[in-house]
Amino acid sequence: MSENEFGLTEGAILSTVVLGAPVGGVLQVWGDEPSLWSVCDLDQLAAMVGVGRIARTRIEQGRYREAGFIDDDGTALLLQARVPLETSDEGHRGAATYFALTPATEVFGNPWAELADLISRGAIGAIQRGEILVVEQGGWESQPRYCLLAAMGANERIEMVIETAPAPGTSRMWPPAVSGSGQTIRAPFSDDTVGVSGRLAVEAISEWGCAPWDLTFTYVVPSESRRPS
């Protein structure tokens, strides 16, 4: 059978999947079931995550996750651009990026350090778009464990806020929780505090008992997530 410009077999059936964090040379995605893949150019994919380039799917009101399409043979991942190239009465025309897939057999590098960098960059992108970044275990639903990163305040009193639940129990970077099930760190907003936010997030997340590729990014749009009282 012939292949089209994206390397997909003609007549291939595509399924929507939620994207995980591309770290350690692997990418986990969630369709009907989770699956773990090696990607032909993981660095290119990692550069696209969190910066607003990838189309997203809504998991509930005001909450979005980056998503793509995987073919039924598990050989290709197709990512649509979040912003269409052209809009007309006939609809939208958008760009797409193709990645070849093979089943993951090896993890390499330092996945937790890579995740910290991804989180810091994702937080910057979310803040620039007026959004909140939430790191959770992957899938199609919100999870009870989370780490939230946001810029909050107004004018000259903007703070970098990192909130996590459950509260870290062994980390030296996080203060002991005073009450409740979570913990929050606040600091004046700056390049330095945003830069270290990924390390703080990973310190908390590493106690969840999951691998770094088990995680996904959720983007919260505050104006959409507020519900009338």
C-alpha angles and dihedrals in degrees: 000000000000126000128225128225091283094055092252120141112248109263093020115161113230125206126197115245135182113235125235128204110292102227138136091026093296140094126205119204132186122220119138085325132013117260133184123221144179111229126215093229108017093165091060090048092048090052089057097050118099098003098093098258100112125075114249138213125218114239094180138339110318094355123107138177130195112256142181143174127266123193122238092250092056093234102113142042118199120196121193120211114252093225116054119234092222138010123199141152087276093058138261130325114202140178122246134197123214126212125185115228136206127177110275113252103159140035118206141171122030106309096184093052090047089050091052090054092047091051094050091049092044090051091052091050093047093048091049089054093047091251137125121237117221121186112207141155108280133261138081099299138060114264132220092234114068146150115211126199123190147145110239134180135045141268110343095350100071114144134195106234126196116182126179140178130231096036113245111259105192106024119119091200095061122065117235114272112255097200141342128034100288142049135221133203121197128187137161109282113257141133088265096053092046089047094055093043092088092056091049091049092050090049089059098038094050088070093060094084095239135112120255091247089058089073134091136188121244119196115209119202103203096203091055098041094055109097126201112263 
